[in-house]
Amino acid sequence: MSTYTTDKASPFTRAVISSMRKLYPEALADKSFDNTGLLLEAPFDPIRRQMNSVLLTIDLTKAVADEAIERKDCVVVAYHPIIFRGLKSLTLADSQQQSLLRLALEGISVYSPHTAVDAAPGGLADWLADIVTGHLPSPEPTTHTAQQGKAEDTIPEDEEVNETSGTATPTEQPPDEKKKPLRPRMAMQRTYSSPTYPRHHPVDASKTDLNPSSVKHTRSVISPVMGVEGFEGAGMGRLITFNERQPLTHLVERIAHGVGSPKGFPLAIPQGKQVEDMQIRTVGVSAGSGHSILKGVEADLLFTGELSHHEALAATEKGQCVITLFHSNSERGYLSSVLRDKLTNVLQEEWERVRKEVAEAEELTSEWEDAVKDDDVLVECSQQDRDPFGVVILESSKQEGKPLSDAQYNSDD
């Protein structure tokens, strides 16, 4: 009897797929554009079978594929679909197709839940809402905007910069001549860090002091998904209304704690305002690229993965604030904070069910018997997965030089 099958995935793969569909039914997904479900079904060879393990990732990159192959995972659950549109060919010339072919060769399947996770109650949208409505130890830390025009960052107009040493020396001036304003010193010699990224495992109850969803509020679904039994209250995006207004600075701190303490993220506020001035009563929340969900939402703050320049500008012109995290940084923390444990719990039950089902229904070789006797279940988050964008940080260094344009200072330079 042949042990290799060309028409069946491994029993463990079947248990993983069943578990994901229980947690995040594909009927919740936005099928107008999305491609959720089993995207790559690798045939099962019990003689060289993979481990009973699942690798969670946001994006299935070459680095993540290498990781899964090295770990001998059975299934990669990739939040973003690696296949969005119909393929006319599968070749090694395309990097994404190359990853799929390599995974198939190793017997590793790929499942993508994407917007089903966004819409599910207790899913990605609720996780982000829990962060915004979380609470840090009292008193909550306050974020301050940098003060401009400090003495160390300016040069009096009556001083010149020594191009060799970078030091400023006074120049003679008639005593009755009115002193010109200070001009900001521009950077010519600066050092920047390597790109930094949020931690892989941002929200762990034992490692963070953020208490999720503890500030009094109400929340509602922005775009409901109806008709999925057992998933009442599902839908895309969340609208949060706080019982009392919250300082924007507090929300910035909560978000930073909740998504892995990134070194920085974009914040847009209306012109003429300071971060410290802004008080937030309502927040519109959407993971990833949030415009399609948040457009038309009347909220003081829009919190999402990314908005375009014009979308953010339109929001601030209306008096709204915007926080973006870079697309996948609004999603990645959910894998370690929520999905890993949820999937582990359901998968343990499903794997027990599938093992009994296979053992009772099929005449098994010794290799197949070994496969279904293995009761191990492991779900891990990728260590290679990250957003394409990191943040480079200006490190402490002496500022030298002068502005590219001194027109506003009436300089003759």
Disulfide bonds with the S-S distance in Angstrom:
none
